[in-house]
Amino acid sequence: LSVVRNRTFDEIAVGETAAIQRTLTAEDIQLFAVLSGDVNPQHLDPEFAASTRFHGVIAHGMLGGALISAVLGTRLPGPGTVYL
């Protein structure tokens, strides 16, 4: 993990952006299922998931929310930021 520094609102300019890039793996989805308790077969069972409108396993929606929280809490504005 790297050290992150918070930025005040005065230090943030209109139009600034921040991003993280992550390759999501089946293990990530499985670990999130264990952590969250959401063991819906849509997320974990390839055979079941293939028969759904998504045609395969999909990540939990809240995993996306967690990644947004990671950007806000580590990049822009940074530490101390809480995503409500």
Secondary structure, DSSP 8 states (H G I E B T S, - for coil): --------GGG--TT----------HHHHHHHHHHH----HHHH-HHHHHTSTT-S----HHHHHHHHHHHHHHTSS-TT----
